[in-house]
Amino acid sequence: MTNVLILGAAGQIARLAEQQFLAETDSKLTLYLRNAQRVADLKSDRVTVIDGDTTDVEKLTQAMQGQDVVYANLAGKNIKAQAETILKAMHTTGLKRLIWISTLGIYDEVPGKFGEWNNATLGSYLTTYYSAAEVLENSDLDYTIIRPAWLTDKDEIDYETTGRHDAFKGTEVSRKSIAALVVKLAENPSESIRESLGVNKPNTDGDKPAWY
């Protein structure tokens, strides 16, 4: 049994991961988020809910007690500060394993016209998210950074991955696929240690996502 702390637990990918954890594993979940009533329906003997902010290092440190894995599904202009607070809390508790959702393009790794479109569309968002990833890459944590392609709500699990220094492939991937990868990594904590994974649906190459 794995104890998983999920930060940003009301996010779309996080909700799908929570469903998969509960249906397919025996993991115990701690859901940490602002406005915790949003996930109150999930409370059970396997699910604890904590109302908190990821920049509150004291509360975050308390939430990390007894956990095996931290899965961070976060957003915001202060994402670097959130990463720094998480790192500090993990050091305090001796926790090492972190799964971190980022975005494609933070390393300027998306090639061709799609890369040009992605850079123009996401703009300063990429710099902000790179700065957070850099906090983790410069740390001693056993992190995995996940860089999804443009996200869809398709009811499918169909993905492939690329490495930190590989050209990104494809233009889209389902949120359900990203959730499945998160669950796989949490259940197999020695996989993809200190790696940054680009994630896409195979055979979706193009100049931009199909719906644009």
N, CA, C and O of each residue as an XYZ file, in Angstrom:
848
protein
N       0.844     -1.200      0.000
C       0.000      0.000      0.000
C       0.877      1.247      0.000
O       1.840      1.349      0.761
N       0.525      2.189     -0.867
C       1.279      3.437     -0.997
C       0.453      4.595     -0.453
O      -0.741      4.700     -0.733
N       1.088      5.456      0.318
C       0.438      6.678      0.805
C       0.810      7.821     -0.121
O       1.983      8.177     -0.234
N      -0.184      8.396     -0.784
C       0.048      9.410     -1.807
C      -0.577     10.732     -1.364
O      -1.767     10.799     -1.055
N       0.244     11.777     -1.339
C      -0.240     13.131     -1.064
C      -0.447     13.829     -2.408
O       0.497     13.964     -3.188
N      -1.666     14.269     -2.680
C      -1.997     14.913     -3.947
C      -2.220     16.395     -3.701
O      -3.155     16.786     -3.002
N      -1.351     17.219     -4.284
C      -1.439     18.667     -4.139
C      -2.167     19.248     -5.348
O      -1.843     18.931     -6.493
N      -3.158     20.105     -5.076
C      -3.994     20.594     -6.169
C      -5.013     19.545     -6.562
O      -5.230     19.283     -7.745
N      -5.634     18.949     -5.561
C      -6.400     17.717     -5.744
C      -7.717     17.882     -6.486
O      -8.365     16.886     -6.806
N      -8.131     19.119     -6.769
C      -9.369     19.322     -7.527
C      -9.116     19.561     -9.010
O     -10.061     19.760     -9.773
N      -7.854     19.544     -9.428
C      -7.541     19.724    -10.836
C      -8.108     18.594    -11.681
O      -8.385     17.506    -11.176
N      -8.276     18.861    -12.970
C      -8.921     17.869    -13.840
C      -8.116     16.572    -13.928
O      -8.684     15.484    -13.839
N      -6.803     16.681    -14.101
C      -5.982     15.472    -14.149
C      -5.987     14.789    -12.788
O      -6.086     13.565    -12.704
N      -5.881     15.578    -11.725
C      -5.860     15.016    -10.376
C      -7.139     14.230    -10.083
O      -7.077     13.147     -9.500
N      -8.289     14.760    -10.479
C      -9.551     14.036    -10.226
C      -9.566     12.699    -10.942
O     -10.038     11.702    -10.395
N      -9.051     12.672    -12.166
C      -8.986     11.407    -12.914
C      -8.001     10.439    -12.258
O      -8.264      9.239    -12.179
N      -6.873     10.958    -11.790
C      -5.904     10.104    -11.099
C      -6.500      9.534     -9.813
O      -6.292      8.365     -9.490
N      -7.235     10.361     -9.089
C      -7.865      9.888     -7.848
C      -8.825      8.735     -8.137
O      -8.851      7.744     -7.407
N      -9.601      8.868     -9.188
C     -10.507      7.772     -9.578
C      -9.726      6.501     -9.864
O     -10.110      5.417     -9.424
N      -8.630      6.635    -10.602
C      -7.838      5.456    -10.958
C      -7.155      4.856     -9.732
O      -7.127      3.635     -9.578
N      -6.607      5.697     -8.862
C      -6.000      5.185     -7.631
C      -7.010      4.353     -6.843
O      -6.699      3.250     -6.393
N      -8.205      4.880     -6.680
C      -9.201      4.214     -5.841
C      -9.750      2.947     -6.478
O     -10.077      1.989     -5.778
N      -9.854      2.938     -7.802
C     -10.416      1.787     -8.504
C      -9.396      0.680     -8.744
O      -9.744     -0.500     -8.775
N      -8.125      1.072     -8.916
C      -7.148      0.113     -9.432
C      -6.014     -0.221     -8.465
O      -5.215     -1.114     -8.745
N      -5.930      0.480     -7.334
C      -4.835      0.236     -6.389
C      -5.400      0.174     -4.967
O      -6.590      0.392     -4.741
N      -4.518     -0.127     -4.025
C      -4.932     -0.073     -2.612
C      -4.317      1.139     -1.917
O      -4.261      1.188     -0.688
N      -3.858      2.111     -2.694
C      -3.232      3.307     -2.136
C      -4.186      4.077     -1.231
O      -5.402      4.072     -1.422
N      -3.600      4.731     -0.248
C      -4.337      5.693      0.561
C      -3.969      7.093      0.093
O      -2.797      7.385     -0.146
N      -4.960      7.950     -0.037
C      -4.763      9.271     -0.607
C      -4.990     10.355      0.439
O      -5.901     10.267      1.262
N      -4.145     11.378      0.390
C      -4.388     12.609      1.137
C      -4.533     13.721      0.110
O      -3.595     14.014     -0.631
N      -5.693     14.332      0.066
C      -6.001     15.367     -0.920
C      -5.808     16.727     -0.265
O      -6.471     17.049      0.721
N      -4.906     17.514     -0.811
C      -4.521     18.806     -0.228
C      -4.847     19.887     -1.249
O      -4.359     19.855     -2.379
N      -5.675     20.841     -0.843
C      -6.116     21.871     -1.789
C      -6.811     23.000     -1.048
O      -7.229     22.856      0.101
N      -6.924     24.130     -1.739
C      -7.753     25.210     -1.222
C      -9.212     24.891     -1.521
O      -9.516     24.207     -2.498
N     -10.115     25.390     -0.675
C     -11.553     25.132     -0.854
C     -11.817     23.626     -0.921
O     -12.336     23.108     -1.910
N     -11.449     22.953      0.144
C     -11.454     21.492      0.154
C     -12.827     20.868     -0.015
O     -12.933     19.673     -0.290
N     -13.889     21.667      0.146
C     -15.223     21.104     -0.044
C     -15.415     20.580     -1.467
O     -16.331     19.797     -1.719
N     -14.565     21.003     -2.389
C     -14.685     20.556     -3.779
C     -14.444     19.058     -3.937
O     -14.904     18.456     -4.908
N     -13.732     18.454     -2.998
C     -13.495     17.008     -3.077
C     -14.051     16.277     -1.855
O     -13.676     15.138     -1.579
N     -14.940     16.938     -1.134
C     -15.480     16.342      0.094
C     -16.177     15.015     -0.172
O     -16.242     14.155      0.707
N     -16.699     14.847     -1.384
C     -17.402     13.612     -1.729
C     -16.485     12.397     -1.743
O     -16.965     11.264     -1.723
N     -15.171     12.615     -1.778
C     -14.226     11.498     -1.849
C     -13.760     11.017     -0.477
O     -13.070     10.001     -0.386
N     -14.122     11.726      0.590
C     -13.676     11.318      1.925
C     -14.111      9.888      2.229
O     -15.258      9.506      1.997
N     -13.163      9.106      2.757
C     -13.463      7.712      3.114
C     -12.357      7.200      4.014
O     -11.499      7.972      4.443
N     -12.366      5.903      4.307
C     -11.284      5.344      5.109
C      -9.969      5.315      4.336
O      -8.911      5.089      4.923
N     -10.028      5.542      3.022
C      -8.808      5.587      2.206
C      -8.446      7.003      1.764
O      -7.380      7.216      1.185
N      -9.306      7.957      2.027
C      -9.086      9.319      1.520
C      -9.242     10.333      2.644
O     -10.300     10.435      3.266
N      -8.165     11.085      2.894
C      -8.163     12.197      3.833
C      -8.112     13.491      3.044
O      -7.404     13.583      2.041
N      -8.865     14.501      3.495
C      -8.899     15.784      2.793
C      -8.379     16.882      3.715
O      -8.806     16.995      4.864
N      -7.447     17.692      3.196
C      -6.867     18.798      3.963
C      -7.047     20.088      3.179
O      -6.684     20.164      2.005
N      -7.608     21.100      3.829
C      -7.740     22.430      3.217
C      -6.463     23.206      3.508
O      -6.163     23.516      4.661
N      -5.711     23.517      2.448
C      -4.458     24.219      2.658
C      -3.904     24.798      1.379
O      -4.340     24.457      0.280
N      -2.940     25.676      1.540
C      -2.269     26.333      0.420
C      -0.863     25.754      0.294
O      -0.213     25.483      1.304
N      -0.391     25.565     -0.928
C       0.924     24.957     -1.111
C       2.077     25.918     -0.815
O       3.238     25.517     -0.892
N       1.788     27.160     -0.485
C       2.852     28.059     -0.022
C       2.910     28.133      1.504
O       3.718     28.878      2.057
N       2.062     27.369      2.182
C       2.048     27.309      3.644
C       2.953     26.152      4.069
O       2.501     25.012      4.177
N       4.227     26.449      4.310
C       5.206     25.386      4.513
C       4.920     24.575      5.772
O       5.172     23.370      5.801
N       4.397     25.221      6.813
C       4.116     24.487      8.054
C       2.993     23.474      7.850
O       3.116     22.318      8.254
N       1.914     23.901      7.232
C       0.784     22.998      7.003
C       1.156     21.898      6.014
O       0.757     20.744      6.171
N       1.928     22.273      4.992
C       2.361     21.306      3.992
C       3.260     20.252      4.628
O       3.147     19.066      4.317
N       4.137     20.675      5.504
C       5.025     19.734      6.193
C       4.221     18.753      7.033
O       4.525     17.561      7.062
N       3.197     19.253      7.716
C       2.332     18.363      8.500
C       1.642     17.348      7.604
O       1.527     16.175      7.960
N       1.181     17.799      6.434
C       0.469     16.906      5.513
C       1.379     15.820      4.954
O       0.910     14.745      4.580
N       2.681     16.098      4.898
C       3.630     15.137      4.321
C       4.032     14.031      5.287
O       4.666     13.057      4.881
N       3.673     14.170      6.557
C       4.039     13.144      7.525
C       3.420     11.801      7.132
O       2.213     11.708      6.910
N       4.246     10.776      7.048
C       3.751      9.433      6.752
C       3.472      9.149      5.290
O       2.993      8.065      4.954
N       3.758     10.092      4.418
C       3.503      9.877      2.992
C       4.687      9.162      2.331
O       5.813      9.203      2.828
N       4.407      8.506      1.199
C       5.443      7.852      0.400
C       5.754      8.629     -0.880
O       6.898      8.672     -1.333
N       4.725      9.236     -1.449
C       4.834      9.917     -2.739
C       4.064     11.228     -2.673
O       2.979     11.289     -2.095
N       4.629     12.276     -3.266
C       3.906     13.533     -3.463
C       3.637     13.688     -4.955
O       4.548     13.587     -5.776
N       2.378     13.934     -5.293
C       1.987     14.214     -6.673
C       1.453     15.637     -6.708
O       0.444     15.944     -6.075
N       2.136     16.505     -7.453
C       1.782     17.929     -7.498
C       1.131     18.267     -8.825
O       1.735     18.133     -9.890
N      -0.107     18.707     -8.739
C      -0.909     19.060     -9.913
C      -1.293     20.535     -9.767
O      -2.447     20.866     -9.494
N      -0.297     21.420     -9.955
C      -0.438     22.814     -9.551
C      -0.362     23.769    -10.730
O       0.074     23.400    -11.821
N      -0.791     25.000    -10.495
C      -0.760     26.039    -11.522
C      -0.601     27.382    -10.827
O      -0.649     27.475     -9.601
N      -0.411     28.424    -11.638
C      -0.361     29.771    -11.098
C       0.949     30.482    -11.391
O       1.973     29.855    -11.662
N       0.889     31.809    -11.330
C       2.082     32.614    -11.583
C       3.152     32.398    -10.523
O       4.327     32.684    -10.754
N       2.749     31.893     -9.364
C       3.704     31.660     -8.272
C       4.165     30.202     -8.238
O       4.524     29.699     -7.174
N       4.159     29.525     -9.372
C       4.476     28.097     -9.408
C       5.889     27.819     -8.913
O       6.132     26.781     -8.298
N       6.828     28.733     -9.171
C       8.196     28.540     -8.664
C       8.207     28.579     -7.138
O       8.856     27.750     -6.501
N       7.493     29.538     -6.550
C       7.415     29.621     -5.088
C       6.772     28.364     -4.502
O       7.180     27.886     -3.443
N       5.764     27.834     -5.196
C       5.145     26.589     -4.740
C       6.164     25.450     -4.760
O       6.236     24.655     -3.822
N       6.955     25.376     -5.842
C       7.977     24.329     -5.931
C       8.992     24.460     -4.801
O       9.412     23.458     -4.223
N       9.385     25.684     -4.485
C      10.369     25.909     -3.426
C       9.813     25.499     -2.061
O      10.527     24.928     -1.238
N       8.528     25.798     -1.828
C       7.910     25.423     -0.556
C       7.789     23.908     -0.433
O       8.041     23.346      0.632
N       7.407     23.257     -1.513
C       7.296     21.798     -1.512
C       8.655     21.172     -1.238
O       8.764     20.234     -0.449
N       9.684     21.688     -1.887
C      11.035     21.178     -1.674
C      11.441     21.315     -0.203
O      11.992     20.381      0.380
N      11.172     22.460      0.383
C      11.517     22.681      1.790
C      10.776     21.708      2.698
O      11.369     21.134      3.611
N       9.479     21.520      2.450
C       8.687     20.606      3.277
C       9.152     19.166      3.108
O       9.177     18.404      4.075
N       9.518     18.789      1.890
C      10.005     17.426      1.655
C      11.346     17.206      2.341
O      11.596     16.124      2.871
N      12.206     18.207      2.339
C      13.471     18.083      3.068
C      13.222     17.915      4.564
O      13.873     17.104      5.222
N      12.282     18.683      5.092
C      11.991     18.616      6.528
C      11.497     17.239      6.935
O      11.847     16.739      8.004
N      10.687     16.628      6.088
C      10.089     15.331      6.416
C      10.905     14.147      5.906
O      10.589     12.999      6.220
N      11.956     14.414      5.118
C      12.761     13.323      4.571
C      12.098     12.606      3.410
O      12.523     11.517      3.025
N      11.078     13.199      2.861
C      10.357     12.604      1.735
C      11.102     12.916      0.443
O      11.578     14.035      0.255
N      11.205     11.923     -0.455
C      12.038     12.094     -1.648
C      11.261     12.044     -2.968
O      11.641     12.714     -3.928
N      10.190     11.266     -3.030
C       9.563     10.973     -4.328
C       8.508     12.015     -4.670
O       7.549     12.214     -3.924
N       8.695     12.680     -5.811
C       7.784     13.736     -6.258
C       7.437     13.534     -7.726
O       8.322     13.340     -8.560
N       6.159     13.579     -8.032
C       5.662     13.567     -9.415
C       5.071     14.942     -9.680
O       4.164     15.380     -8.972
N       5.581     15.620    -10.692
C       5.288     17.038    -10.916
C       4.734     17.242    -12.322
O       5.376     16.857    -13.300
N       3.565     17.836    -12.435
C       2.985     18.138    -13.739
C       3.460     19.511    -14.203
O       3.280     20.511    -13.508
N       4.068     19.546    -15.385
C       4.511     20.798    -15.988
C       3.797     20.965    -17.331
O       2.597     20.707    -17.425
N       4.511     21.389    -18.355
C       3.901     21.560    -19.669
C       4.956     21.377    -20.751
O       6.154     21.489    -20.493
N       4.502     21.097    -21.948
C       5.436     20.973    -23.065
C       6.023     22.330    -23.420
O       5.374     23.365    -23.268
N       7.275     22.306    -23.899
C       7.892     23.526    -24.400
C       8.783     24.263    -23.432
O       9.370     25.281    -23.798
N       8.905     23.781    -22.196
C       9.684     24.550    -21.215
C      11.171     24.541    -21.538
O      11.904     25.421    -21.086
N      11.628     23.559    -22.315
C      13.035     23.504    -22.714
C      13.222     23.931    -24.175
O      14.295     23.734    -24.744
N      12.205     24.501    -24.767
C      12.208     24.802    -26.197
C      12.470     23.518    -26.997
O      13.220     23.510    -27.974
N      11.833     22.449    -26.553
C      12.070     21.122    -27.122
C      11.043     20.713    -28.177
O      11.127     19.621    -28.737
N      10.078     21.586    -28.445
C       9.025     21.244    -29.406
C       9.472     21.729    -30.792
O       9.659     22.930    -30.984
N       9.644     20.832    -31.747
C      10.237     21.217    -33.025
C       9.226     21.805    -34.013
O       8.013     21.684    -33.844
N       9.772     22.443    -35.047
C       9.004     22.823    -36.229
C       7.930     23.862    -35.990
O       7.989     24.645    -35.042
N       6.940     23.847    -36.881
C       5.867     24.836    -36.824
C       5.029     24.689    -35.563
O       4.531     25.679    -35.026
N       4.873     23.457    -35.087
C       4.131     23.277    -33.839
C       4.868     23.943    -32.686
O       4.248     24.563    -31.823
N       6.188     23.816    -32.670
C       6.974     24.479    -31.630
C       6.837     25.986    -31.685
O       6.713     26.637    -30.648
N       6.858     26.547    -32.885
C       6.687     27.992    -33.038
C       5.312     28.421    -32.543
O       5.184     29.428    -31.846
N       4.292     27.659    -32.902
C       2.916     27.968    -32.471
C       2.787     27.836    -30.953
O       2.183     28.685    -30.298
N       3.359     26.767    -30.402
C       3.274     26.531    -28.962
C       3.964     27.655    -28.183
O       3.430     28.152    -27.191
N       5.156     28.048    -28.644
C       5.882     29.127    -27.968
C       5.103     30.439    -28.025
O       5.029     31.171    -27.038
N       4.525     30.725    -29.188
C       3.771     31.971    -29.340
C       2.497     31.956    -28.506
O       2.098     32.983    -27.957
N       1.862     30.797    -28.411
C       0.587     30.688    -27.692
C       0.786     30.733    -26.179
O       0.021     31.387    -25.470
N       1.815     30.038    -25.683
C       2.035     29.947    -24.238
C       2.888     31.092    -23.690
O       2.747     31.465    -22.526
N       3.767     31.649    -24.516
C       4.525     32.841    -24.134
C       5.245     32.712    -22.806
O       5.977     31.748    -22.583
N       5.038     33.691    -21.911
C       5.764     33.752    -20.640
C       5.410     32.604    -19.705
O       6.148     32.322    -18.762
N       4.291     31.942    -19.958
C       3.896     30.749    -19.200
C       5.028     29.719    -19.203
O       5.268     29.049    -18.199
N       5.729     29.597    -20.350
C       6.808     28.621    -20.470
C       7.973     28.974    -19.554
O       8.534     28.100    -18.894
N       8.336     30.251    -19.513
C       9.427     30.696    -18.643
C       9.090     30.447    -17.182
O       9.936     30.004    -16.405
N       7.846     30.735    -16.814
C       7.393     30.539    -15.435
C       7.469     29.074    -15.031
O       7.932     28.744    -13.939
N       7.009     28.198    -15.921
C       6.995     26.769    -15.601
C       8.387     26.155    -15.675
O       8.679     25.190    -14.968
N       9.250     26.708    -16.528
C      10.631     26.242    -16.555
C      11.315     26.565    -15.225
O      12.060     25.740    -14.696
N      11.067     27.751    -14.686
C      11.714     28.145    -13.437
C      11.335     27.202    -12.298
O      12.155     26.927    -11.422
N      10.097     26.706    -12.307
C       9.676     25.745    -11.282
C      10.360     24.396    -11.499
O      10.828     23.772    -10.547
N      10.416     23.951    -12.754
C      11.090     22.682    -13.053
C      12.562     22.752    -12.665
O      13.131     21.766    -12.198
N      13.181     23.920    -12.858
C      14.593     24.093    -12.531
C      14.839     23.926    -11.036
O      15.873     23.396    -10.630
N      13.889     24.376    -10.216
C      14.002     24.176     -8.761
C      14.143     22.691     -8.454
O      14.973     22.298     -7.635
N      13.336     21.872     -9.107
C      13.359     20.427     -8.855
C      14.619     19.791     -9.421
O      15.232     18.941     -8.776
N      15.010     20.201    -10.633
C      16.175     19.606    -11.273
C      17.472     19.930    -10.528
O      18.443     19.178    -10.609
N      17.481     21.041     -9.810
C      18.649     21.422     -9.016
C      18.591     20.886     -7.591
O      19.471     21.173     -6.779
N      17.566     20.116     -7.289
C      17.384     19.574     -5.941
C      17.942     18.148     -5.870
O      18.457     17.614     -6.853
N      17.825     17.548     -4.682
C      18.222     16.152     -4.492
C      17.011     15.222     -4.466
O      17.132     14.067     -4.057
N      15.859     15.701     -4.890
C      14.647     14.887     -4.853
C      14.655     13.802     -5.932
O      15.334     13.929     -6.951
N      13.902     12.753     -5.694
C      13.616     11.737     -6.713
C      12.361     12.177     -7.469
O      11.272     11.637     -7.274
N      12.547     13.159     -8.322
C      11.405     13.741     -9.032
C      11.177     13.047    -10.373
O      12.094     12.458    -10.945
N       9.948     13.125    -10.860
C       9.633     12.937    -12.275
C       8.800     14.124    -12.701
O       7.736     14.376    -12.136
N       9.280     14.858    -13.699
C       8.530     15.967    -14.280
C       7.780     15.427    -15.494
O       8.368     14.764    -16.349
N       6.493     15.711    -15.565
C       5.664     15.268    -16.692
C       5.279     16.486    -17.512
O       4.706     17.443    -16.989
N       5.599     16.446    -18.810
C       5.317     17.559    -19.723
C       4.283     17.103    -20.754
O       4.659     16.608    -21.817
N       3.001     17.260    -20.466
C       1.974     16.792    -21.398
C       1.891     17.665    -22.647
O       2.168     18.864    -22.608
N       1.506     17.037    -23.751
C       1.072     17.778    -24.926
C      -0.243     18.495    -24.610
O      -0.714     18.449    -23.474
N      -0.830     19.151    -25.600
C      -2.110     19.833    -25.386
C      -3.164     18.804    -24.988
O      -3.279     17.741    -25.599
N      -3.924     19.138    -23.959
C      -4.765     18.155    -23.278
C      -6.166     18.060    -23.870
O      -6.775     19.059    -24.253
N      -6.657     16.819    -23.932
C      -8.032     16.571    -24.370
C      -8.786     15.834    -23.261
O      -8.186     15.334    -22.309
N     -10.095     15.779    -23.403
C     -10.937     15.040    -22.463
C     -11.380     13.697    -23.036
O     -12.380     13.134    -22.590
N     -10.650     13.183    -24.013
C     -10.998     11.899    -24.618
C     -10.908     10.781    -23.581
O     -10.007     10.765    -22.743
N     -11.851      9.854    -23.651
C     -11.918      8.733    -22.716
C     -11.000      7.623    -23.238
O     -11.459      6.600    -23.747
N      -9.687      7.857    -23.097
C      -8.721      6.898    -23.630
C      -7.419      7.001    -22.846
O      -7.075      8.052    -22.306
N      -6.711      5.887    -22.801
C      -5.348      5.877    -22.275
C      -4.461      5.419    -23.423
O      -4.418      4.237    -23.765
N      -3.760      6.371    -24.006
C      -2.962      6.112    -25.198
C      -1.855      7.166    -25.240
O      -2.083      8.313    -25.623
N      -0.647      6.751    -24.835
C       0.430      7.745    -24.769
C       1.786      7.113    -25.012
O       1.960      5.902    -24.877
N       2.746      7.958    -25.375
C       4.151      7.597    -25.439
C       4.939      8.724    -24.800
O       4.416      9.822    -24.611
N       6.196      8.460    -24.468
C       6.997      9.467    -23.776
C       8.295      9.762    -24.526
O       8.798      8.932    -25.283
N       8.818     10.955    -24.297
C      10.133     11.350    -24.787
C      10.942     11.871    -23.601
O      10.379     12.249    -22.574
N      12.259     11.887    -23.749
C      13.134     12.272    -22.652
C      13.424     13.765    -22.609
O      12.983     14.535    -23.462
N      14.169     14.139    -21.600
C      14.516     15.544    -21.325
C      15.191     16.222    -22.519
O      14.939     17.397    -22.789
N      16.037     15.494    -23.228
C      16.813     16.087    -24.310
C      16.331     15.628    -25.688
O      17.007     15.851    -26.692
N      15.158     14.986    -25.732
C      14.585     14.550    -27.007
C      13.659     15.615    -27.573
O      13.100     16.422    -26.831
N      13.501     15.612    -28.893
C      12.476     16.445    -29.511
C      11.100     15.926    -29.095
O      10.857     14.720    -29.081
N      10.213     16.849    -28.758
C       8.850     16.481    -28.364
C       8.125     15.881    -29.566
O       8.361     16.278    -30.707
N       7.244     14.925    -29.299
C       6.472     14.287    -30.367
C       4.984     14.565    -30.170
O       4.516     14.700    -29.040
N       4.243     14.650    -31.279
C       2.793     14.783    -31.195
C       2.347     16.147    -30.732
O       3.157     16.995    -30.357
N       1.023     16.346    -30.766
C       0.445     17.631    -30.389
C      -0.574     17.520    -29.260
O      -0.897     18.526    -28.629
N      -1.084     16.326    -28.994
C      -2.149     16.202    -27.989
C      -1.983     14.931    -27.172
O      -1.236     14.026    -27.542
N      -2.695     14.884    -26.053
C      -2.773     13.694    -25.213
C      -3.976     13.865    -24.293
O      -4.334     14.990    -23.946
N      -4.591     12.776    -23.902
C      -5.760     12.880    -23.021
C      -5.345     13.068    -21.565
O      -4.308     12.570    -21.127
N      -6.170     13.791    -20.836
C      -5.948     13.935    -19.394
C      -5.961     12.571    -18.715
O      -5.218     12.336    -17.762
N      -6.801     11.682    -19.208
C      -6.883     10.337    -18.629
C      -5.554      9.591    -18.792
O      -5.171      8.808    -17.923
N      -4.854      9.832    -19.901
C      -3.543      9.218    -20.113
C      -2.521      9.741    -19.117
O      -1.737      8.970    -18.565
N      -2.526     11.056    -18.885
C      -1.595     11.642    -17.918
C      -1.880     11.099    -16.522
O      -0.954     10.783    -15.775
N      -3.153     10.991    -16.172
C      -3.530     10.424    -14.877
C      -3.019      8.996    -14.744
O      -2.524      8.607    -13.686
N      -3.136      8.213    -15.813
C      -2.670      6.824    -15.783
C      -1.163      6.754    -15.568
O      -0.678      5.876    -14.854
N      -0.418      7.675    -16.183
C       1.024      7.711    -15.991
C       1.366      8.081    -14.550
O       2.278      7.502    -13.961
N       0.644      9.035    -13.987
C       0.861      9.417    -12.588
C       0.667      8.214    -11.671
O       1.500      7.956    -10.801
N      -0.420      7.481    -11.860
C      -0.709      6.311    -11.020
C       0.383      5.255    -11.194
O       0.834      4.659    -10.216
N       0.798      5.029    -12.417
C       1.859      4.048    -12.694
C       3.152      4.415    -11.966
O       3.797      3.555    -11.366
N       3.525      5.690    -12.021
C       4.753      6.124    -11.359
C       4.645      6.036     -9.838
O       5.604      5.662     -9.163
N       3.480      6.380     -9.307
C       3.286      6.303     -7.854
C       3.345      4.864     -7.362
O       3.847      4.593     -6.272
N       2.829      3.943     -8.170
C       2.812      2.532     -7.786
C       4.150      1.849     -8.056
O       4.426      0.776     -7.518
N       4.973      2.470     -8.887
C       6.303      1.925     -9.209
C       7.333      3.030     -8.985
O       7.876      3.580     -9.944
N       7.603      3.352     -7.719
C       8.324      4.579     -7.385
C       9.781      4.627     -7.839
O      10.401      5.688     -7.770
N      10.341      3.517     -8.299
C      11.723      3.552     -8.782
C      11.807      3.868    -10.273
O      12.904      3.984    -10.818
N      10.665      4.008    -10.935
C      10.644      4.300    -12.373
C      10.832      5.792    -12.650
O      10.288      6.642    -11.945
N      11.602      6.088    -13.675
C      11.754      7.460    -14.204
C      12.214      8.451    -13.138
O      11.746      9.589    -13.087
N      13.136      8.002    -12.288
C      13.679      8.876    -11.248
C      14.560      9.951    -11.892
O      15.396      9.656    -12.745
N      14.357     11.195    -11.469
C      15.114     12.353    -11.951
C      15.052     12.446    -13.477
O      16.045     12.739    -14.143
N      13.856     12.187    -14.007
C      13.615     12.312    -15.432
C      12.511     13.332    -15.687
O      11.639     13.561    -14.849
N      12.577     13.932    -16.863
C      11.540     14.851    -17.321
C      10.945     14.239    -18.583
O      11.622     14.132    -19.605
N       9.689     13.841    -18.509
C       9.053     13.072    -19.571
C       8.080     13.924    -20.383
O       7.111     14.455    -19.841
N       8.340     14.054    -21.684
C       7.325     14.576    -22.582
C       6.300     13.477    -22.834
O       6.673     12.315    -22.995
N       5.024     13.820    -22.871
C       3.981     12.800    -23.025
C       3.001     13.230    -24.111
O       2.445     14.328    -24.065
N       2.801     12.358    -25.079
C       1.896     12.656    -26.189
C       1.158     11.402    -26.621
O       1.575     10.285    -26.315
N       0.068     11.596    -27.328
C      -0.618     10.496    -27.997
C       0.114     10.211    -29.305
O       0.389     11.137    -30.067
N       0.435      8.942    -29.580
C       1.145      8.638    -30.827
C       0.358      9.082    -32.062
O      -0.873      9.097    -32.072
N       1.103      9.438    -33.086
C       0.539      9.755    -34.408
C      -0.398     10.968    -34.377
O      -1.417     11.001    -35.066
N      -0.031     11.957    -33.566
C      -0.811     13.205    -33.545
C       0.068     14.388    -33.951
O      -0.182     15.522    -33.542
N       1.076     14.124    -34.742
C       1.955     15.199    -35.198
C       1.184     16.173    -36.088
O       0.256     15.785    -36.798
N       1.578     17.424    -36.037
C       0.938     18.445    -36.865
C       1.487     19.810    -36.524
O       2.351     19.946    -35.658
N       0.977     20.829    -37.214
C       1.441     22.193    -36.970
C       0.816     22.797    -35.725
O       1.325     23.777    -35.182
N      -0.298     22.209    -35.267
C      -0.973     22.634    -34.040
C      -1.973     21.539    -33.684
O      -2.235     20.665    -34.511
N      -2.541     21.562    -32.473
C      -3.544     20.553    -32.129
C      -4.716     20.575    -33.104
O      -5.055     21.629    -33.644
N      -5.329     19.429    -33.331
C      -6.324     19.263    -34.381
C      -7.528     20.185    -34.235
O      -8.176     20.525    -35.225
N      -7.836     20.597    -32.985
C      -9.045     21.393    -32.771
C      -8.812     22.885    -32.954
O      -9.760     23.664    -32.859
N      -7.566     23.310    -33.216
C      -7.289     24.729    -33.441
C      -7.324     25.036    -34.931
O      -7.115     26.181    -35.330
